Amino acid sequence: MGRKEIKIELLVHDLKNPLAVIQAGLDGLLTRTAQYGPLTPKQEKVLARLMRNTRAAQLLVNDALELGKSAEGIIHRTEVPVAQLVVPVLEDLFDLTDGEVADRVRNCPNLDALRQAVAPRGLTLRIDESVWRRTFLLDAAKVRQILRNLLSNACKHKKERVELAWSGDDSRVRFSVKDDGQGIPASYHQKIFDSYFQMEPEDAHRVRGHGIGLAGVLQLVRDLEGELDLISDTGRGAEFKVELPV
């Protein structure tokens, strides 16, 4: 790793402490009213929005650090159940958009309850009960990052529905994220995986955002010796399919 990359990594790492302090302060204001005094509904709404954005910043920091580890070939594989890969990602996803759904996801006792919790938000889970209970030898942090980026991207571009499918056997694990949005023209299928790439502003199908999510996903999949495929075209939605060795 070059000196410039090390400086960036240190800067990103050093962001964790101030973000943790901000989160602790916001949490105290929201939950310890006996100590800090009662809040008006408007104040609670503003603080809750600040908390969501603080969590979003923490996720970005963690993602950046995980990408750095991946680039250095640092892989930590452990036996992990599918539930422990999917549920934390859904918590993170809905924490930023719908706190009530995030709480329901957090407290779901089984797969059927989880399906019911996320269905009103247009998310369908295509996962067999036998796969849900199974463990796979994977780098959990990196797989969660891949899944979170793909789901976040799909939710941004969906019209009504997003589908998460998951399967696996003794040698491979496979999952896919599919949305019913405008789709991605074939001419962009390679370019969208370039860092900082953005479609032209006048293009009705342009991908919005900071432009590094899919590039990071591709890097992580490759570092895990897996494969990433895209099935999409104009007006047909988009499906990202990931296959990883276990």
Residue, then its C-alpha position, 0 to 999 in steps of 0.5 A: m500500500g502506497r503512502k497516499e493510500i495509507k494516509i486515506e485509510l488513517l483519515v477514514h479510520d480516525l472518523k470512527n471516534p467522532l462519529a461514535v461520540i456524535q451517535a452517543g450524544l444523539d442517543g442520550l438526547l433521544t432516550r435519557t429525557a430524565q437527564y437532559g429534559p423532554l423534547t418536543p415532537k419537532q426536536e425528536k424528528v430532527l434528532a432522529r434524522l441526525m441519528r440516521n445520517t450518523r449511522a449512514a456515515q458510520l456505514l460508509v466508514n466501515d465500507a471504506l475500511e473493508l475495501g482497504k482490507s480486501a485490496e490488501g488480501i485480508i480475508h476472515r472466513t468464519e462459519v456464519p448462518v444466512a440469517q446473520l448475513v441478511v438480517p443486519v443488512l436489512e436493519d441497516l437498510f431500513d434504519l436509514t429510511d423507516g425506523e419502525v420497519a427496522d425495529r420489526v426486522r430486528n425483532c423477527p423470530n423467524l424467516d416467515a416473520l421477516r418476510q411479513a415485516v419487509a413485504p409492505r416496503g416492496l421487498t420479497l425474500r426468495i429463500d428456502e427455510s433449509v438455506w436460511r438455517r444453514t451456515f456457510l464459510l464466508d467473510a461475513a463483513k464483506v458479504r454484508q457489504i456486497l449485499r447492502n450496496l446491491l439492496s440499497n441500489a435496488c431500492k433507490h431505482k425500483k418502481e414497486r418491487v425488489e427481490l432478494a434470492w439466496s441459495g447455496d450448497d457445499s461448494r458455492v453460495r449464490f444470491s441475487v438482487k432484482d428490481d423492477g426499475q427503468g433498467i440499465p442500457a446494455s451500453y452501460h453494463q461495463k461502465i457502471f462498475d468503474s469508480y465515480f462513473q455517472m451516466e449523462p445527466e440527460d439520460a433518463h436511466r442514469v444511476r444516481g449517487h456517488g458512483i463508487g458502490l458498484a465498483g466496490v461491490l465488484q472489487l469485493v466479489r473478485d477478492l473473494e474469488g467470486e463472480l458478479d453478473l448483471i442482467s438488465d436492459t432499458g425498461r426491464g429492471a436490473e438483476f445483480k447475481v453474485e456467486l461465491p466459493v465457500 
